[in-house]
Amino acid sequence: METKHWVVDKSVITHQHYPHIKEAADLIRNGDVVAFPTETVYGLGGQAKLDSAVEKIFQAKGRPSDNPLIVHIADQADVDKLAHSIPTYAYLLMNAFWPGPLTVVVPKKEGVLSERVTAGLHTVAIRMPDHPAALALIKESGVPVAAPSANRSGKPSPTAAKHVLDDLNGRIAGVLDAGETGVGLESTVVDCTGDYPVVLRPGGITQADIEAIAGKTDTDTTLKQKEETPKAPGMKYAHYAPEAPLYIMEGLPAVIQEKVDEWRAEGKKVGVLAAAESAAMYKAEAVITCGCRSDLASVAKELYGALRSFNEQPVDVIVAEAFPTEGVGAAIMNRLEKAAGDKWIKTK
């Protein structure tokens, strides 16, 4: 399959980009899958009402079929076409954060979406992305668009069209290229089926942000059993991993360097994922920065690109600095723990 590559301006969609948008939208409407930018990461979109289109998403990604997909819309009014019994606090959250990196999980209307989208659950995850290219594409397609991240399953999510093409070239119909994304981590996912919101996956919208709008808020910390279907993406399987095994380590750079030296003495080539403030303190085969510890939003934006960069380095093992869990730090550590498969190195 030839994967088409359309380049559009990242900040504004004008009439000169319309042919690209229309061609990509026509492909989605007719059952093909197309990658497109959002403010978080690039998504791989297919028509959410067509089983065949959703199946193409799973096939392209190599994604487990019991992992539900997020449905993307371009108009908040479309929520009521896809879901029912939506609590008032969910509308308050939509009003506050849409378009933006917030996904709400609500009771689905039966018979509207492909059952493959919701993995057989009675709920559906919905969001409205804050990116002009994404909104134009969804609006032009005229259908709800199911879209997980546009990468091979388990790999770091793509924050640039190059990442998409590295993983999916020849496997999808096209990629709409608007440059690098902004937030860098996937949306916050909130369960809105109970009396108050429950954060299923942390993201750019923090729990404090949600509490400021909706009042009482909880966080789902329950590890899913293998036989259970996850309620939202990113809850069950390992994700975001570079090719070399990744470990997380807390402590001062000097302490982490001791572990690096131990591995190197064993003949291993070592990579270090570090904040800009401490990167120069390490001696290893590859030291890659991912933003500043003093600005966790920069870490979130650069994390996936940094993880992917290790695939181009001759490393056998990677150690990542841990980051604070306040604010967006909760999302950063959630993704790092998934990338590492929860492998931590405890300091002595």
Phi and psi in degrees as a GROMACS rama.xvg file:
@    title "Ramachandran Plot"
@    xaxis  label "Phi"
@    yaxis  label "Psi"
@TYPE xy
-83.6706  127.675  GLU-2
-95.6938  114.573  THR-3
-74.9922  150.871  LYS-4
-130.701  107.659  HIS-5
-107.405  131.873  TRP-6
-105.805  127.7  VAL-7
-129.667  160.487  VAL-8
-67.1731  136.852  ASP-9
-76.1322  -19.3962  LYS-10
-105.021  -22.9509  SER-11
-151.473  141.412  VAL-12
-106.706  116.354  ILE-13
-113.359  179.343  THR-14
-59.2688  -28.791  HIS-15
-70.3423  -20.6333  GLN-16
-90.8836  -9.80958  HIS-17
-58.1633  -41.8729  TYR-18
-57.4833  -37.6864  PRO-19
-66.8789  -45.6785  HIS-20
-60.3488  -45.1288  ILE-21
-64.3074  -42.7871  LYS-22
-63.6971  -43.4192  GLU-23
-65.0676  -40.9344  ALA-24
-65.8281  -38.9451  ALA-25
-61.1088  -40.138  ASP-26
-63.5608  -44.1273  LEU-27
-63.4976  -45.8506  ILE-28
-61.0279  -31.8239  ARG-29
-91.8312  7.18662  ASN-30
102.94  5.14781  GLY-31
-90.7527  174.222  ASP-32
-119.299  139.637  VAL-33
-135.975  137.319  VAL-34
-86.9812  142.604  ALA-35
-148.066  155.892  PHE-36
-83.153  146.556  PRO-37
-126.428  -178.262  THR-38
-74.9677  -10.8971  GLU-39
-100.266  -74.6325  THR-40
-138.802  175.306  VAL-41
-75.1952  136.547  TYR-42
-107.26  156.5  GLY-43
-109.46  103.831  LEU-44
-98.7605  138.902  GLY-45
-143.877  158.561  GLY-46
-63.227  122.137  GLN-47
-72.5716  -10.7566  ALA-48
-93.0265  -11.6426  LYS-49
-104.483  120.244  LEU-50
-56.7593  -42.1522  ASP-51
-64.9195  -37.9012  SER-52
-68.3292  -42.8727  ALA-53
-65.0096  -37.775  VAL-54
-62.4367  -36.0281  GLU-55
-64.0692  -34.7837  LYS-56
-63.0359  -49.4026  ILE-57
-61.3194  -41.2951  PHE-58
-66.1531  -43.8718  GLN-59
-63.058  -40.2329  ALA-60
-84.0169  -23.7163  LYS-61
68.6026  37.5497  GLY-62
-91.8365  138.663  ARG-63
-58.5627  138.245  PRO-64
-74.7705  -11.1473  SER-65
-94.0118  13.5021  ASP-66
-100.828  110.016  ASN-67
-66.6551  158.659  PRO-68
-108.529  153.034  LEU-69
-88.2272  133.801  ILE-70
-94.8405  126.861  VAL-71
-101.867  135.847  HIS-72
-128.491  165.011  ILE-73
-113.008  -4.36882  ALA-74
-141.21  127.122  ASP-75
-58.9588  -28.5734  GLN-76
-61.8684  -21.3877  ALA-77
-70.4678  -16.2673  ASP-78
-57.7955  -42.4301  VAL-79
-71.0548  -12.5772  ASP-80
-83.5356  -19.6678  LYS-81
-108.402  -18.7695  LEU-82
-139.312  166.961  ALA-83
-141.163  170.363  HIS-84
51.6653  44.1921  SER-85
-82.5598  124.243  ILE-86
-69.8938  156.895  PRO-87
-58.2941  -39.7938  THR-88
-64.1073  -27.94  TYR-89
-66.6048  -41.2439  ALA-90
-64.652  -36.4961  TYR-91
-61.928  -41.0984  LEU-92
-66.7922  -41.832  LEU-93
-60.9121  -45.2956  MET-94
-61.9763  -34.4453  ASN-95
-80.359  -35.8265  ALA-96
-120.383  -1.61735  PHE-97
-102.451  143.129  TRP-98
-67.0731  145.061  PRO-99
166.402  -179.493  GLY-100
-82.1869  53.3898  PRO-101
-128.03  128.309  LEU-102
-112.66  130.745  THR-103
-106.87  135.233  VAL-104
-101.744  118.072  VAL-105
-135.339  162.541  VAL-106
-62.7976  132.122  PRO-107
-87.882  153.075  LYS-108
-80.3985  131.029  LYS-109
-72.1321  144.009  GLU-110
80.0205  7.81354  GLY-111
-98.1341  -47.0138  VAL-112
-105.515  159.58  LEU-113
-60.5757  136.708  SER-114
-63.3069  -21.4193  GLU-115
-67.3933  -28.2422  ARG-116
-66.3673  -42.8813  VAL-117
-97.0669  3.99141  THR-118
54.1571  34.1116  ALA-119
79.4686  2.63951  GLY-120
-77.529  165.305  LEU-121
-93.9069  12.1807  HIS-122
-123.239  163.527  THR-123
-136.233  141.19  VAL-124
-97.2385  126.65  ALA-125
-130.938  141.756  ILE-126
-149.902  160.285  ARG-127
-118.467  108.01  MET-128
-70.8941  152.827  PRO-129
-103.424  67.2006  ASP-130
-146.871  127.506  HIS-131
-60.0262  -36.2576  PRO-132
-67.8961  -41.6703  ALA-133
-63.9841  -46.6347  ALA-134
-64.6706  -41.3007  LEU-135
-63.8899  -40.8134  ALA-136
-64.7981  -47.1948  LEU-137
-65.1356  -44.2686  ILE-138
-61.7337  -44.3639  LYS-139
-66.6325  -34.1626  GLU-140
-68.4407  -31.3576  SER-141
75.0533  13.6344  GLY-142
-137.466  154.252  VAL-143
-65.5749  140.311  PRO-144
-115.643  114.956  VAL-145
-77.8417  131.873  ALA-146
-155.039  103.348  ALA-147
-81.4242  -178.662  PRO-148
-65.8207  147.512  SER-149
-90.5393  63.9791  ALA-150
-140.445  163.982  ASN-151
-65.4124  140.217  ARG-152
-56.9211  132.153  SER-153
96.219  -21.2945  GLY-154
-85.2247  164.775  LYS-155
-59.1928  141.198  PRO-156
-65.0737  150.112  SER-157
-85.6556  130.107  PRO-158
-110.516  6.87772  THR-159
-149.87  155.099  ALA-160
-61.1243  -31.312  ALA-161
-58.7823  -40.1544  LYS-162
-61.6348  -40.2738  HIS-163
-61.1078  -48.6061  VAL-164
-66.2492  -34.4967  LEU-165
-59.2899  -36.8247  ASP-166
-91.8333  -37.7107  ASP-167
-123.662  4.93173  LEU-168
-57.6151  127.071  ASN-169
87.963  -5.54553  GLY-170
-109.466  -13.3635  ARG-171
-132.618  165.023  ILE-172
-73.6387  -32.5733  ALA-173
-174.731  169.028  GLY-174
-136.734  128.723  VAL-175
-91.5514  112.096  LEU-176
-100.814  112.518  ASP-177
-121.035  28.0758  ALA-178
81.9538  -161.051  GLY-179
-74.5011  150.229  GLU-180
-81.1994  175.31  THR-181
-100.27  -64.0723  GLY-182
-64.7329  -44.2273  VAL-183
91.4086  -20.9153  GLY-184
-119.529  151.122  LEU-185
-61.0146  165.576  GLU-186
-63.616  155.301  SER-187
-69.9981  131.892  THR-188
-109.122  126.119  VAL-189
-123.556  125.357  VAL-190
-75.6681  117.462  ASP-191
-115.315  39.5949  CYS-192
-104.964  -4.54468  THR-193
-112.766  -161.845  GLY-194
-73.9464  -20.1108  ASP-195
-151.083  160.493  TYR-196
-70.8359  145.281  PRO-197
-127.051  123.219  VAL-198
-76.8198  117.509  VAL-199
-91.3076  -33.2226  LEU-200
-142.561  120.493  ARG-201
-71.1753  153.091  PRO-202
-158.469  -153.504  GLY-203
-66.0885  -28.5108  GLY-204
-87.4505  116.098  ILE-205
-84.3051  166.701  THR-206
-61.1205  -36.1891  GLN-207
-63.5139  -38.8496  ALA-208
-59.7651  -44.0268  ASP-209
-68.0618  -43.1517  ILE-210
-61.6325  -33.6787  GLU-211
-64.8694  -25.0154  ALA-212
-98.2651  -43.4962  ILE-213
-108.338  -1.91343  ALA-214
78.7331  -137.254  GLY-215
-52.4774  129.925  LYS-216
-140.817  143.419  THR-217
-122.233  168.766  ASP-218
-121.845  132.674  THR-219
-79.7276  113.737  ASP-220
-112.826  8.56914  THR-221
-78.5303  126.462  THR-222
-75.2444  130.353  LEU-223
-71.9603  137.899  LYS-224
-73.6656  153.694  GLN-225
-60.4267  -29.6392  LYS-226
-85.2119  -5.14345  GLU-227
-90.2886  148.633  GLU-228
-86.1755  126.461  THR-229
-65.3758  146.379  PRO-230
-81.4963  -19.0946  LYS-231
-150.405  157.902  ALA-232
-60.0201  149.665  PRO-233
82.7207  10.0445  GLY-234
-100.713  -18.7613  MET-235
-118.541  -42.7683  LYS-236
-103.929  160.421  TYR-237
-66.971  141.409  ALA-238
-139.198  165.753  HIS-239
68.2755  12.4019  TYR-240
-83.5966  137.905  ALA-241
-72.4735  176.265  PRO-242
-72.1019  -38.0169  GLU-243
-79.4488  148.899  ALA-244
-61.1489  139.284  PRO-245
-115.754  135.722  LEU-246
-124.464  150.468  TYR-247
-108.602  141.687  ILE-248
-142.332  131.511  MET-249
-91.7135  157.984  GLU-250
125.816  172.226  GLY-251
-68.0911  153.65  LEU-252
-52.4431  -36.5154  PRO-253
-62.1574  -36.3128  ALA-254
-70.7997  -43.611  VAL-255
-64.1228  -38.0525  ILE-256
-61.5607  -32.432  GLN-257
-59.681  -41.305  GLU-258
-67.9353  -40.1001  LYS-259
-58.7624  -46.3422  VAL-260
-62.3104  -37.4225  ASP-261
-62.2282  -45.491  GLU-262
-64.1758  -42.4078  TRP-263
-65.1752  -34.4168  ARG-264
-65.1836  -24.8144  ALA-265
-84.0484  0.929843  GLU-266
90.6891  9.15254  GLY-267
-88.1486  144.848  LYS-268
-91.519  127.294  LYS-269
-116.305  138.777  VAL-270
-111.29  147.609  GLY-271
-125.442  127.989  VAL-272
-99.8925  115.687  LEU-273
-136.893  157.597  ALA-274
-73.0802  157.426  ALA-275
-59.3968  -33.1052  ALA-276
-64.9625  -27.2039  GLU-277
-116.73  -4.66889  SER-278
-56.3975  -39.9919  ALA-279
-68.1581  -11.2049  ALA-280
-84.7433  -4.92958  MET-281
-104.371  146.769  TYR-282
-121.309  112.28  LYS-283
-158.323  173.704  ALA-284
-66.7947  -30.4221  GLU-285
-149.166  125.79  ALA-286
-121.008  116.395  VAL-287
-119.633  130.794  ILE-288
-90.6376  155.606  THR-289
-139.871  55.4118  CYS-290
91.8758  -175.427  GLY-291
-105.918  135.87  CYS-292
-60.218  -29.4505  ARG-293
-77.1767  -8.75366  SER-294
-138.581  83.4891  ASP-295
-62.8109  -24.5118  LEU-296
-61.3401  -34.5401  ALA-297
-69.9151  -33.4854  SER-298
-65.4523  -44.9877  VAL-299
-57.9976  -43.283  ALA-300
-66.0508  -36.8111  LYS-301
-98.5995  -6.38915  GLU-302
-58.8467  -53.2074  LEU-303
-66.4335  -38.7854  TYR-304
-62.49  -38.7774  GLY-305
-65.1111  -43.7647  ALA-306
-61.4477  -41.0406  LEU-307
-65.1369  -33.2046  ARG-308
-61.6455  -28.9293  SER-309
-64.7921  -24.1635  PHE-310
-67.4917  -16.1627  ASN-311
-99.0136  4.94455  GLU-312
-112.039  147.164  GLN-313
-81.4377  69.0718  PRO-314
-115.874  146.919  VAL-315
-97.9622  -24.9111  ASP-316
-153.484  151.468  VAL-317
-129.131  138.744  ILE-318
-119.062  133.316  VAL-319
-112.923  136.263  ALA-320
-63.9  144.11  GLU-321
-81.9649  155.311  ALA-322
-122.627  157.934  PHE-323
-58.8883  151.056  PRO-324
-101.018  10.3043  THR-325
-74.8543  145.359  GLU-326
57.7628  -130.691  GLY-327
-68.9082  -11.5251  VAL-328
-59.4046  -29.3217  GLY-329
-62.1147  -40.5915  ALA-330
-69.7669  -39.9967  ALA-331
-59.5118  -48.2967  ILE-332
-70.7708  -31.6017  MET-333
-58.7742  -45.1844  ASN-334
-71.7089  -39.1818  ARG-335
-64.2493  -40.7281  LEU-336
-65.2398  -37.7833  GLU-337
-64.9005  -42.3556  LYS-338
-64.5032  -34.6133  ALA-339
-86.9425  -5.36563  ALA-340
62.2644  33.5775  GLY-341
63.0302  26.9011  ASP-342
-87.6126  110.822  LYS-343
-112.097  145.699  TRP-344
-107.602  117.195  ILE-345
-82.9121  139.203  LYS-346
-73.0875  150.36  THR-347
